[in-house]
Amino acid sequence: MRTTAALSLSLVLAGCSSAGTGTGDEIRIGLLLPYTGKDGSAGANYERGVLMAADQVNRAGGLYGKPLHISYADTHSSVERGLEGAKALVDEGVVAIIGPENDELARELSPVLDNADVSLVTPSSSSVAGSATSGGGLWFRLAPSGGDLGIALARRMKSEGVKRVAVVSTSAEYEVSFAKGVQGRLKDSGLSPVASQTISSGASGFSAPIGTLTDAAPDAIVLAADASTGSRFVNEFAVIAGSRGIRWYLSPTLEQQAFVLNAFPDIIEGMVGVAPAVSDNKAQTQAFSDAFVEHWKGLTPTTGAFFYYDALAMFALAFNGAASDSQSATPSSASVRAHMLTASGGTGIVVAWDELAK
């Protein structure tokens, strides 16, 4: 994994706001992730990617000669509680926040972080549009939007010869964006979905939408949901309607161990998902995966862990460059942003994931 390559595959510029002052002799960066709630299975794996990058940064001398400290906040898979967590991180004196994994929360965070002069870097799941002005919140997104990934999955489905497609999603912004990407691409290729259903993550059951889908007789179902809702839905579908002859296509949000562990094994077999490409260098991707497994005692990285590693690595490079230019541990927002853009531009020195010290 190269920091430049991993970004250039899918870069959507939304900028990067100011770096703050840090706290005492440390430079603090906040990590805002779901550790509990419906999206809770994602947080720990992404955190491990950030901690591996932080180890690299600190072994190389930290940020502008100061130790890098990671502070944590749990979104609890909730916009309201996520905002509380973000404000707590700001109060701790973080210079940036990495995350979150929720579009609605990310949108609400923008003015809060603007006012606090804190940077926001969104590594993976995001569909919030970028803004070219600081008044709308400056963003820097590493992964493709949900809509783009939906288009990619629809192309795959078309190539595999599906004829009757049903689309199922929750009402979460990312999943809606993904579903719209699928539907738009299918319609452009002359293949309109035979059914479209919105399911609630808080529903006790899904008999009504499953009945609608069964009546539509699809040969393929696209499912865009969180891991908990997704596993419950496919299990109930198998019980009510069976799954023979149905091809399942999944959103990136279902690339979680919780989905695999909680869904019936026989229905999971043959499912196809889509996720952002990690790197164009398979050897480096494998090397990072092997290092992750060794460091975390057998645990394997999800795609998101790669992007969270890159998010911290990219911000660290940009912060150090800006601090060096200004000869200060409190570089200006314009300088940090300029260095973030330079570091992601694919020019200059190529820095592999394990070469941050260079």
VOBA-1610 file (N, C-alpha, C; in pm, whole numbers, padded with zeros to 5 digits, always signed):
BEGIN
Met+00084-00119+00000Met+00000+00000+00000Met+00087+00124+00000Arg+00068+00207-00099Arg+00137+00336-00104Arg+00040+00444-00066Thr+00087+00540+00008Thr-00004+00647+00045Thr-00051+00723-00079Thr+00035+00744-00175Thr-00007+00817-00294Thr-00101+00733-00378Ala-00067+00605-00398Ala-00150+00521-00484Ala-00288+00497-00424Ala-00291+00470-00294Ala-00419+00440-00231Ala-00514+00560-00243Leu-00459+00679-00241Leu-00543+00797-00252Leu-00582+00826-00396Ser-00486+00813-00486Ser-00513+00855-00623Ser-00615+00765-00691Leu-00634+00644-00640Leu-00735+00556-00696Leu-00875+00615-00684Ser-00898+00692-00579Ser-01036+00728-00550Ser-01050+00867-00489Leu-00954+00952-00511Leu-00952+01080-00440Leu-01071+01167-00479Val-01145+01211-00379Val-01247+01312-00397Val-01211+01426-00303Leu-01169+01538-00358Leu-01121+01647-00274Leu-01235+01718-00205Ala-01219+01728-00073Ala-01306+01817+00000Ala-01223+01895+00100Gly-01094+01893+00081Gly-01006+01980+00158Gly-00968+01926+00292Cys-00913+02015+00373Cys-00873+01982+00508Cys-00863+02112+00584Ser-00929+02119+00697Ser-00929+02244+00770Ser-00807+02255+00859Ser-00807+02355+00945Ser-00687+02393+01017Ser-00637+02290+01115Ala-00507+02286+01135Ala-00450+02211+01246Ala-00445+02303+01366Gly-00487+02249+01481Gly-00490+02331+01602Gly-00358+02328+01676Thr-00365+02350+01807Thr-00243+02369+01884Thr-00194+02244+01953Gly-00277+02138+01958Gly-00235+02022+02034Gly-00247+02051+02182Thr-00193+01963+02264Thr-00202+01979+02408Thr-00066+01953+02471Gly-00008+02053+02535Gly+00119+02034+02605Gly+00228+01990+02512Asp+00293+01880+02549Asp+00404+01829+02470Asp+00359+01725+02370Glu+00229+01706+02350Glu+00177+01609+02256Glu+00100+01679+02144Ile+00093+01612+02030Ile+00000+01649+01924Ile-00110+01543+01926Arg-00232+01587+01946Arg-00342+01492+01960Arg-00429+01488+01834Ile-00461+01367+01793Ile-00553+01345+01681Ile-00667+01258+01733Gly-00790+01298+01703Gly-00907+01226+01751Gly-00953+01119+01653Leu-01000+01009+01707Leu-01055+00900+01626Leu-01201+00884+01666Leu-01290+00913+01572Leu-01434+00911+01599Leu-01496+00795+01523Leu-01528+00688+01596Leu-01573+00565+01533Leu-01690+00502+01610Pro-01767+00416+01541Pro-01870+00339+01612Pro-01807+00216+01679Tyr-01811+00213+01809Tyr-01766+00095+01882Tyr-01884+00015+01937Thr-02000+00080+01945Thr-02121+00014+01991Thr-02236+00054+01899Gly-02351-00009+01917Gly-02466+00020+01831Gly-02464-00063+01704Lys-02552-00029+01611Lys-02570-00112+01492Lys-02447-00120+01403Asp-02361-00019+01407Asp-02238-00019+01325Asp-02114-00056+01406Gly-02136-00103+01529Gly-02025-00121+01623Gly-01919-00221+01582Ser-01951-00311+01491Ser-01851-00412+01455Ser-01737-00354+01372Ala-01754-00232+01321Ala-01651-00174+01233Ala-01538-00107+01310Gly-01571-00045+01424Gly-01479+00046+01489Gly-01343-00010+01524Ala-01341-00126+01589Ala-01215-00179+01641Ala-01115-00208+01529Asn-01163-00261+01417Asn-01073-00295+01307Asn-01012-00169+01246Tyr-01092-00065+01230Tyr-01042+00060+01175Tyr-00943+00125+01272Glu-00974+00118+01400Glu-00884+00173+01502Glu-00746+00109+01493Arg-00742-00020+01470Arg-00613-00090+01465Arg-00527-00039+01349Gly-00591-00004+01237Gly-00516+00055+01127Gly-00454+00188+01166Val-00531+00272+01236Val-00479+00402+01282Val-00364+00383+01381Leu-00377+00289+01472Leu-00273+00268+01573Leu-00142+00219+01510Met-00153+00138+01404Met-00031+00095+01335Met+00040+00214+01271Ala-00037+00306+01212Ala+00024+00426+01154Ala+00083+00515+01263Ala+00013+00527+01375Ala+00063+00609+01485Ala+00195+00554+01538Asp+00208+00423+01544Asp+00334+00362+01586Asp+00447+00402+01492Gln+00419+00399+01362Gln+00519+00437+01263Gln+00561+00583+01281Val+00462+00669+01300Val+00490+00812+01316Val+00574+00837+01441Asn+00537+00774+01551Asn+00611+00798+01676Asn+00751+00738+01673Arg+00766+00624+01604Arg+00901+00568+01590Arg+00991+00659+01507Ala+00927+00739+01421Ala+01003+00831+01336Ala+01021+00968+01400Gly+00983+00982+01526Gly+01005+01108+01595Gly+00881+01190+01622Gly+00763+01137+01584Gly+00639+01208+01611Gly+00609+01317+01510Leu+00520+01409+01547Leu+00482+01520+01462Leu+00559+01645+01505Tyr+00647+01688+01416Tyr+00730+01805+01441Tyr+00801+01794+01577Gly+00853+01673+01602Gly+00930+01650+01723Gly+00849+01622+01848Lys+00715+01621+01836Lys+00630+01593+01951Lys+00561+01459+01934Pro+00543+01384+02044Pro+00473+01255+02034Pro+00330+01272+01984Leu+00289+01180+01899Leu+00151+01176+01852Leu+00068+01095+01949His-00043+01151+01993His-00134+01083+02085His-00269+01067+02019Ile-00324+00946+02021Ile-00456+00921+01966Ile-00559+00925+02078Ser-00662+01009+02060Ser-00774+01014+02153Ser-00895+00949+02085Tyr-00982+00890+02164Tyr-01092+00811+02109Tyr-01227+00864+02153Ala-01327+00849+02065Ala-01465+00877+02102Ala-01555+00778+02027Asp-01654+00728+02097Asp-01750+00632+02042Asp-01872+00709+01991Thr-01908+00688+01865Thr-02029+00751+01813Thr-02155+00681+01862His-02139+00557+01910His-02253+00473+01951His-02351+00455+01835Ser-02301+00470+01712Ser-02384+00459+01591Ser-02500+00558+01594Ser-02476+00676+01653Ser-02580+00777+01671Ser-02526+00914+01636Val-02605+00994+01566Val-02563+01129+01531Val-02547+01213+01657Glu-02646+01208+01745Glu-02643+01291+01865Glu-02524+01255+01954Arg-02505+01128+01981Arg-02396+01087+02070Arg-02261+01101+02001Gly-02262+01088+01869Gly-02138+01111+01795Gly-02093+01256+01804Leu-02190+01348+01797Leu-02157+01490+01813Leu-02101+01517+01952Glu-02159+01454+02052Glu-02107+01469+02188Glu-01963+01421+02196Gly-01935+01305+02132Gly-01800+01251+02131Gly-01702+01342+02060Ala-01747+01400+01947Ala-01660+01491+01872Ala-01628+01615+01953Lys-01729+01670+02021Lys-01706+01789+02103Lys-01611+01758+02218Ala-01619+01637+02273Ala-01526+01597+02379Ala-01383+01590+02326Leu-01368+01542+02202Leu-01235+01538+02141Leu-01181+01679+02119Val-01267+01768+02073Val-01225+01907+02053Val-01181+01967+02186Asp-01254+01938+02291Asp-01218+01991+02423Asp-01084+01936+02472Glu-01046+01817+02423Glu-00916+01760+02459Glu-00802+01828+02384Gly-00835+01905+02282Gly-00732+01976+02207Gly-00680+01903+02086Val-00762+01817+02022Val-00716+01747+01903Val-00697+01846+01788Val-00602+01817+01701Val-00578+01901+01584Val-00655+01851+01462Ala-00704+01728+01471Ala-00779+01669+01360Ala-00866+01558+01415Ile-00971+01525+01340Ile-01054+01409+01370Ile-01056+01321+01246Ile-01031+01193+01267Ile-01039+01094+01160Ile-01169+01017+01180Gly-01251+01010+01074Gly-01382+00950+01082Gly-01484+01054+01039Pro-01611+01035+01066Pro-01674+00915+01121Pro-01720+00823+01008Glu-01795+00719+01042Glu-01847+00624+00944Glu-01995+00648+00916Asn-02043+00766+00942Asn-02185+00796+00927Asn-02198+00931+00857Asp-02265+00932+00743Asp-02276+01055+00663Asp-02352+01165+00736Glu-02463+01128+00801Glu-02542+01229+00870Glu-02458+01294+00980Leu-02383+01215+01053Leu-02298+01269+01158Leu-02188+01355+01098Ala-02128+01310+00989Ala-02021+01387+00925Ala-02072+01525+00882Arg-02193+01530+00832Arg-02249+01657+00787Arg-02271+01752+00906Glu-02321+01697+01017Glu-02344+01779+01136Glu-02212+01825+01198Leu-02108+01746+01181Leu-01978+01780+01239Leu-01913+01901+01172Ser-01944+01922+01044Ser-01872+02022+00967Ser-01868+02160+01032Pro-01982+02220+01068Pro-01974+02353+01130Pro-01909+02351+01268Val-01926+02241+01341Val-01864+02231+01474Val-01712+02237+01463Leu-01659+02162+01368Leu-01514+02158+01353Leu-01461+02285+01286Asp-01541+02344+01198Asp-01502+02474+01142Asp-01480+02576+01252Asn-01576+02582+01344Asn-01568+02679+01452Asn-01451+02651+01546Ala-01418+02523+01560Ala-01308+02486+01651Ala-01173+02485+01582Asp-01172+02509+01448Asp-01047+02508+01372Asp-00978+02372+01377Val-01058+02266+01363Val-01009+02128+01369Val-01031+02062+01234Ser-00934+01987+01188Ser-00942+01919+01058Ser-01030+01795+01063Leu-01088+01760+00949Leu-01167+01638+00938Leu-01120+01561+00815Val-01082+01434+00837Val-01042+01346+00727Val-01132+01224+00733Thr-01206+01199+00625Thr-01297+01084+00622Thr-01237+00974+00536Pro-01194+00865+00598Pro-01121+00762+00524Pro-01205+00677+00431Ser-01324+00633+00472Ser-01391+00533+00389Ser-01535+00569+00361Ser-01631+00514+00433Ser-01771+00527+00396Ser-01818+00672+00404Ser-01839+00731+00290Ser-01889+00869+00288Ser-01953+00899+00154Ser-02063+00970+00161Ser-02127+01018+00038Ser-02152+01168+00044Val-02104+01231+00151Val-02123+01375+00164Val-02042+01446+00056Ala-02107+01538-00015Ala-02039+01609-00124Ala-01929+01699-00069Gly-01821+01710-00144Gly-01712+01797-00104Gly-01750+01943-00116Ser-01680+02027-00041Ser-01706+02171-00045Ser-01576+02242-00075Ala-01583+02339-00164Ala-01462+02412-00202Ala-01439+02534-00115Thr-01534+02562-00025Thr-01520+02679+00060Thr-01519+02640+00206Ser-01443+02712+00286Ser-01432+02679+00427Ser-01565+02695+00498Gly-01652+02783+00448Gly-01780+02803+00513Gly-01867+02679+00514Gly-01847+02591+00416Gly-01926+02468+00411Gly-01853+02352+00474Gly-01736+02374+00529Gly-01659+02266+00588Gly-01563+02208+00486Leu-01437+02210+00515Leu-01338+02155+00422Leu-01316+02008+00452Trp-01330+01925+00350Trp-01323+01781+00367Trp-01210+01723+00283Phe-01161+01611+00329Phe-01066+01535+00249Phe-01109+01389+00260Arg-01158+01332+00151Arg-01210+01196+00153Arg-01117+01104+00075Leu-01085+00990+00133Leu-00991+00899+00070Leu-01057+00795-00020Ala-01182+00759+00008Ala-01248+00650-00065Ala-01355+00703-00159Pro-01395+00624-00257Pro-01503+00665-00347Pro-01633+00681-00269Ser-01727+00758-00323Ser-01856+00776-00259Ser-01939+00648-00271Gly-02045+00641-00190Gly-02135+00528-00199Gly-02197+00515-00337Gly-02233+00628-00396Gly-02292+00625-00529Gly-02199+00567-00633Asp-02072+00605-00628Asp-01973+00552-00723Asp-01957+00401-00710Leu-01957+00353-00585Leu-01942+00210-00563Leu-02068+00135-00607Gly-02185+00200-00592Gly-02307+00139-00642Gly-02303+00122-00793Ile-02250+00222-00862Ile-02235+00213-01007Ile-02143+00097-01045Ala-02034+00083-00971Ala-01939-00026-01000Ala-02004-00162-00982Leu-02085-00176-00876Leu-02151-00304-00854Leu-02254-00332-00963Ala-02325-00229-01006Ala-02425-00248-01112Ala-02359-00296-01241Arg-02242-00243-01270Arg-02168-00290-01389Arg-02137-00440-01376Arg-02095-00480-01258Arg-02064-00622-01234Arg-02190-00707-01254Met-02301-00662-01202Met-02425-00736-01215Met-02466-00751-01362Lys-02453-00641-01435Lys-02487-00645-01577Lys-02400-00746-01651Ser-02272-00747-01618Ser-02179-00839-01685Ser-02207-00984-01650Glu-02270-01006-01536Glu-02301-01143-01493Glu-02439-01189-01540Gly-02506-01104-01614Gly-02628-01147-01681Gly-02755-01145-01599Val-02758-01071-01490Val-02883-01066-01413Val-02989-00993-01494Lys-03114-01033-01474Lys-03224-00976-01554Lys-03328-00905-01468Arg-03353-00958-01350Arg-03457-00904-01264Arg-03395-00870-01128Val-03371-00741-01107Val-03298-00697-00989Val-03392-00625-00892Ala-03381-00662-00765Ala-03450-00590-00659Ala-03345-00520-00573Val-03377-00400-00525Val-03282-00322-00445Val-03342-00298-00308Val-03266-00333-00204Val-03310-00317-00066Val-03206-00235+00009Ser-03251-00131+00080Ser-03156-00052+00158Ser-03223+00003+00282Thr-03142+00038+00381Thr-03193+00113+00495Thr-03207+00259+00452Ser-03251+00342+00545Ser-03267+00484+00515Ser-03142+00565+00546Ala-03033+00500+00589Ala-02909+00571+00616Ala-02857+00635+00488Glu-02799+00753+00500Glu-02762+00832+00382Glu-02665+00757+00291Tyr-02567+00691+00347Tyr-02469+00621+00265Tyr-02536+00508+00187Glu-02621+00431+00256Glu-02686+00318+00191Glu-02784+00364+00083Val-02854+00474+00110Val-02943+00531+00008Val-02863+00575-00115Ser-02749+00640-00092Ser-02664+00684-00202Ser-02614+00564-00283Phe-02574+00458-00213Phe-02527+00337-00281Phe-02638+00277-00366Ala-02758+00266-00308Ala-02871+00208-00381Ala-02905+00291-00504Lys-02901+00423-00491Lys-02929+00510-00606Lys-02824+00492-00715Gly-02699+00473-00675Gly-02594+00448-00773Gly-02620+00321-00852Val-02663+00215-00781Val-02698+00089-00847Val-02814+00109-00943Gln-02920+00172-00893Gln-03041+00188-00974Gln-03016+00275-01097Gly-02941+00383-01078Gly-02914+00472-01190Gly-02836+00403-01300Arg-02734+00327-01260Arg-02652+00258-01360Arg-02733+00148-01430Leu-02817+00077-01357Leu-02899-00027-01419Leu-02995+00033-01521Lys-03057+00145-01486Lys-03150+00209-01578Lys-03079+00258-01703Asp-02957+00310-01685Asp-02879+00357-01801Asp-02848+00243-01896Ser-02840+00122-01843Ser-02810+00006-01928Ser-02936-00069-01970Gly-03052-00008-01943Gly-03177-00067-01988Gly-03231-00176-01898Leu-03191-00175-01772Leu-03232-00281-01680Leu-03289-00217-01553Ser-03415-00178-01557Ser-03477-00115-01441Ser-03507-00218-01333Pro-03485-00183-01205Pro-03516-00275-01096Pro-03663-00315-01095Val-03691-00439-01059Val-03828-00487-01054Val-03894-00452-00921Ala-03812-00417-00820Ala-03866-00379-00689Ala-03760-00299-00615Ser-03807-00209-00530Ser-03716-00130-00446Ser-03781-00117-00308Gln-03709-00157-00204Gln-03763-00157-00070Gln-03667-00088+00028Thr-03725-00008+00117Thr-03648+00052+00225Thr-03683-00020+00355Ile-03582-00068+00426Ile-03604-00139+00551Ile-03548-00056+00666Ser-03604-00076+00784Ser-03562-00001+00902Ser-03468-00084+00988Ser-03359-00021+01031Ser-03265-00093+01118Ser-03327-00125+01253Gly-03433-00053+01289Gly-03498-00078+01417Gly-03618-00171+01408Ala-03647-00223+01290Ala-03764-00309+01272Ala-03746-00442+01343Ser-03856-00493+01397Ser-03851-00624+01464Ser-03854-00738+01363Gly-03903-00710+01243Gly-03908-00811+01139Gly-03925-00746+01002Phe-03913-00828+00897Phe-03914-00775+00760Phe-04011-00851+00670Ser-04118-00904+00727Ser-04209-00988+00648Ser-04275-00911+00534Ala-04310-00785+00557Ala-04378-00707+00452Ala-04286-00681+00332Pro-04166-00624+00352Pro-04079-00603+00235Pro-04038-00734+00169Ile-04023-00840+00247Ile-03987-00969+00188Ile-04101-01020+00102Gly-04227-00999+00147Gly-04341-01038+00065Gly-04344-00964-00067Thr-04315-00833-00064Thr-04311-00754-00187Thr-04202-00805-00281Leu-04087-00837-00226Leu-03977-00888-00308Leu-04012-01022-00368Thr-04073-01107-00291Thr-04110-01240-00341Thr-04208-01229-00458Asp-04304-01138-00444Asp-04401-01117-00554Asp-04332-01067-00680Ala-04224-00991-00667Ala-04153-00938-00783Ala-04067-01042-00852Ala-04041-01154-00786Ala-03964-01265-00843Ala-03829-01221-00901Pro-03743-01159-00821Pro-03611-01119-00873Pro-03517-01237-00887Asp-03421-01225-00975Asp-03314-01324-00977Asp-03189-01272-00905Ala-03192-01144-00864Ala-03079-01086-00789Ala-03134-00981-00693Ile-03073-00972-00575Ile-03110-00871-00476Ile-02986-00795-00434Val-02994-00663-00442Val-02889-00576-00389Val-02927-00537-00248Leu-02837-00556-00153Leu-02865-00523-00014Leu-02764-00420+00036Ala-02814-00305+00080Ala-02730-00199+00136Ala-02779-00171+00277Ala-02701-00216+00376Ala-02745-00205+00515Ala-02624-00216+00606Asp-02646-00187+00735Asp-02542-00214+00833Asp-02538-00364+00860Ala-02433-00411+00927Ala-02411-00554+00945Ala-02523-00620+01024Ser-02571-00555+01129Ser-02676-00614+01212Ser-02807-00628+01135Thr-02849-00520+01070Thr-02974-00523+00994Thr-02963-00617+00876Gly-02848-00613+00808Gly-02828-00698+00692Gly-02836-00846+00724Ser-02771-00888+00832Ser-02773-01030+00868Ser-02914-01074+00907Arg-02987-00989+00979Arg-03124-01024+01016Arg-03213-01035+00893Phe-03191-00944+00798Phe-03274-00945+00678Phe-03252-01071+00595Val-03128-01106+00568Val-03104-01223+00482Val-03148-01351+00552Asn-03136-01357+00684Asn-03182-01474+00756Asn-03333-01490+00746Glu-03405-01378+00766Glu-03551-01384+00758Glu-03596-01412+00615Phe-03525-01358+00519Phe-03558-01386+00379Phe-03545-01536+00351Ala-03438-01597+00401Ala-03417-01740+00379Ala-03528-01823+00442Val-03574-01782+00560Val-03679-01856+00629Val-03813-01841+00557Ile-03846-01719+00514Ile-03976-01693+00453Ile-03981-01733+00307Ala-03879-01696+00231Ala-03885-01711+00085Ala-03786-01812+00031Gly-03693-01858+00113Gly-03586-01941+00059Gly-03489-01854-00018Ser-03380-01912-00063Ser-03281-01831-00135Ser-03228-01898-00261Arg-03286-02008-00299Arg-03238-02075-00419Arg-03266-01990-00542Gly-03165-01977-00627Gly-03179-01902-00750Gly-03163-01752-00734Ile-03147-01706-00611Ile-03127-01563-00587Ile-02979-01534-00574Arg-02932-01436-00652Arg-02794-01387-00635Arg-02799-01263-00547Trp-02711-01258-00449Trp-02706-01145-00356Trp-02584-01058-00386Tyr-02607-00928-00390Tyr-02500-00831-00412Tyr-02503-00731-00295Leu-02386-00706-00236Leu-02380-00635-00108Leu-02305-00503-00115Ser-02348-00410-00032Ser-02280-00281-00019Ser-02153-00297+00065Pro-02061-00199+00059Pro-01937-00206+00137Pro-01962-00211+00288Thr-02076-00159+00334Thr-02103-00157+00477Thr-02124-00297+00534Leu-02142-00395+00448Leu-02160-00533+00494Leu-02029-00611+00496Glu-01920-00544+00467Glu-01789-00610+00477Glu-01745-00607+00624Gln-01820-00676+00708Gln-01793-00680+00851Gln-01807-00824+00902Gln-01722-00858+00996Gln-01728-00992+01054Gln-01863-01020+01117Ala-01926-00917+01174Ala-02056-00936+01238Ala-02160-00987+01139Phe-02153-00943+01014Phe-02248-00991+00913Phe-02221-01137+00883Val-02095-01171+00864Val-02060-01310+00830Val-02096-01406+00943Leu-02071-01364+01066Leu-02095-01452+01180Leu-02243-01471+01210Asn-02324-01369+01179Asn-02465-01374+01218Asn-02560-01417+01107Ala-02515-01415+00983Ala-02600-01462+00873Ala-02586-01612+00856Phe-02693-01677+00808Phe-02688-01822+00786Phe-02577-01856+00687Pro-02491-01954+00719Pro-02379-01986+00629Pro-02422-02023+00488Asp-02535-02095+00474Asp-02573-02140+00340Asp-02620-02027+00251Ile-02674-01920+00312Ile-02719-01807+00229Ile-02603-01714+00194Ile-02500-01710+00275Ile-02383-01626+00247Ile-02303-01678+00128Glu-02303-01809+00112Glu-02224-01870+00005Glu-02260-01810-00130Gly-02160-01755-00199Gly-02180-01701-00332Gly-02219-01554-00337Met-02238-01490-00222Met-02269-01348-00224Met-02153-01267-00279Val-02183-01157-00347Val-02081-01072-00408Val-02091-00932-00349Gly-01979-00880-00303Gly-01977-00745-00249Gly-01886-00655-00330Val-01885-00528-00294Val-01798-00431-00360Val-01733-00348-00250Ala-01608-00310-00272Ala-01535-00227-00176Ala-01432-00146-00254Pro-01386-00034-00197Pro-01284+00046-00266Pro-01156-00035-00288Ala-01090-00011-00401Ala-00961-00073-00424Ala-00859-00016-00327Val-00776-00101-00270Val-00679-00058-00170Val-00553-00005-00233Ser-00497-00076-00330Ser-00371-00034-00390Ser-00353-00102-00524Asp-00266-00045-00608Asp-00232-00110-00733Asp-00109-00199-00717Asn-00061-00214-00596Asn+00059-00293-00569Asn+00020-00409-00477Lys+00000-00526-00535Lys-00048-00640-00457Lys+00053-00684-00351Ala+00182-00669-00380Ala+00284-00710-00283Ala+00276-00624-00158Gln+00258-00491-00177Gln+00249-00403-00061Gln+00119-00427+00017Thr+00011-00451-00056Thr-00116-00481+00011Thr-00102-00605+00098Gln-00039-00708+00043Gln-00020-00832+00119Gln+00073-00810+00237Ala+00176-00729+00218Ala+00271-00702+00326Ala+00201-00632+00442Phe+00114-00534+00410Phe+00040-00466+00516Phe-00053-00563+00587Ser-00122-00646+00509Ser-00214-00742+00568Ser-00139-00838+00661Asp-00022-00885+00616Asp+00057-00977+00699Asp+00104-00908+00828Ala+00146-00782+00815Ala+00192-00706+00933Ala+00076-00684+01030Phe-00042-00656+00976Phe-00161-00636+01058Phe-00193-00764+01137Val-00193-00876+01066Val-00223-01004+01131Val-00122-01034+01241Glu+00006-01009+01214Glu+00109-01036+01314Glu+00095-00942+01434His+00071-00813+01405His+00063-00714+01513His-00057-00737+01603Trp-00169-00779+01543Trp-00293-00794+01618Trp-00329-00940+01642Lys-00227-01025+01648Lys-00243-01163+01695Lys-00350-01242+01618Gly-00337-01238+01485Gly-00423-01320+01402Gly-00545-01251+01344Leu-00575-01129+01388Leu-00690-01056+01333Leu-00655-01001+01194Thr-00749-01009+01102Thr-00722-00964+00965Thr-00784-00826+00942Pro-00723-00747+00853Pro-00777-00612+00827Pro-00894-00616+00729Thr-00997-00537+00758Thr-01099-00511+00658Thr-01045-00403+00563Thr-01115-00379+00454Thr-01072-00274+00361Thr-01059-00140+00432Gly-01151-00113+00523Gly-01149+00014+00595Gly-01022+00036+00675Ala-00963-00071+00726Ala-00841-00057+00806Ala-00727+00000+00721Phe-00720-00036+00594Phe-00619+00019+00504Phe-00639+00171+00491Phe-00764+00212+00471Phe-00791+00354+00450Phe-00771+00435+00576Tyr-00799+00376+00691Tyr-00776+00449+00816Tyr-00627+00463+00844Tyr-00549+00362+00809Tyr-00404+00376+00819Tyr-00357+00492+00731Asp-00404+00493+00607Asp-00363+00599+00514Asp-00408+00736+00560Ala-00526+00743+00623Ala-00576+00873+00668Ala-00481+00936+00769Leu-00437+00858+00866Leu-00344+00913+00964Leu-00209+00941+00901Ala-00163+00851+00815Ala-00034+00872+00749Ala-00035+00999+00665Met-00145+01022+00590Met-00152+01140+00505Met-00155+01267+00588Phe-00235+01266+00694Phe-00241+01387+00776Phe-00107+01414+00845Ala-00041+01308+00890Ala+00089+01325+00955Ala+00191+01387+00860Leu+00193+01338+00736Leu+00286+01394+00637Leu+00254+01541+00610Ala+00125+01571+00596Ala+00085+01709+00568Ala+00116+01801+00686Phe+00088+01755+00806Phe+00112+01836+00925Phe+00261+01863+00942Asn+00343+01759+00926Asn+00487+01778+00941Asn+00543+01872+00835Gly+00493+01861+00712Gly+00539+01950+00607Gly+00502+02094+00635Ala+00378+02115+00679Ala+00332+02250+00710Ala+00407+02308+00830Ala+00429+02225+00932Ala+00502+02270+01051Ala+00646+02305+01017Ser+00706+02226+00929Ser+00843+02253+00888Ser+00853+02386+00813Asp+00756+02411+00725Asp+00756+02536+00650Asp+00745+02658+00743Ser+00659+02645+00844Ser+00634+02759+00932Ser+00727+02762+01053Gln+00808+02654+01067Gln+00895+02642+01184Gln+00814+02656+01313Ser+00697+02590+01313Ser+00606+02601+01427Ser+00521+02475+01436Ala+00489+02434+01558Ala+00401+02319+01579Ala+00254+02356+01564Thr+00227+02479+01524Thr+00089+02524+01501Thr+00078+02584+01361Pro+00097+02502+01257Pro+00092+02556+01121Pro-00047+02606+01086Ser-00053+02696+00988Ser-00181+02753+00947Ser-00265+02650+00873Ser-00396+02676+00869Ser-00486+02586+00799Ser-00454+02581+00650Ala-00420+02695+00592Ala-00389+02699+00448Ala-00266+02614+00417Ser-00167+02618+00506Ser-00046+02540+00484Ser-00072+02391+00497Val-00147+02351+00598Val-00179+02209+00615Val-00258+02158+00495Arg-00355+02236+00451Arg-00436+02195+00336Arg-00350+02181+00210Ala-00263+02277+00189Ala-00176+02271+00070Ala-00088+02148+00074His-00036+02115+00191His+00049+01996+00201His-00031+01867+00186Met-00155+01865+00232Met-00237+01747+00212Met-00261+01723+00064Leu-00288+01829-00009Leu-00309+01816-00153Leu-00182+01772-00224Thr-00069+01828-00183Thr+00058+01790-00244Thr+00089+01643-00218Ala+00068+01600-00093Ala+00102+01462-00057Ala+00015+01361-00130Ser-00107+01400-00170Ser-00197+01307-00237Ser-00191+01319-00388Gly-00106+01404-00439Gly-00111+01435-00581Gly-00041+01337-00673Gly+00026+01238-00617Gly+00092+01139-00701Gly+00223+01185-00760Thr+00278+01298-00713Thr+00407+01346-00761Thr+00507+01340-00647Gly+00634+01354-00679Gly+00736+01354-00575Gly+00771+01213-00531Ile+00810+01200-00404Ile+00855+01071-00351Ile+00735+00980-00324Val+00744+00856-00368Val+00643+00757-00336Val+00677+00697-00199Val+00584+00704-00106Val+00606+00656+00030Val+00521+00532+00053Ala+00586+00419+00070Ala+00513+00296+00102Ala+00460+00303+00244Trp+00366+00218+00276Trp+00299+00225+00407Trp+00397+00207+00521Asp+00504+00133+00501Asp+00600+00107+00608Asp+00724+00196+00598Glu+00714+00307+00523Glu+00828+00395+00504Glu+00801+00538+00550Leu+00713+00554+00650Leu+00680+00687+00697Leu+00802+00757+00756Ala+00894+00682+00813Ala+01015+00744+00869Ala+01094+00818+00761Lys+01094+00764+00640Lys+01161+00831+00528Lys+01101+00968+00504
//
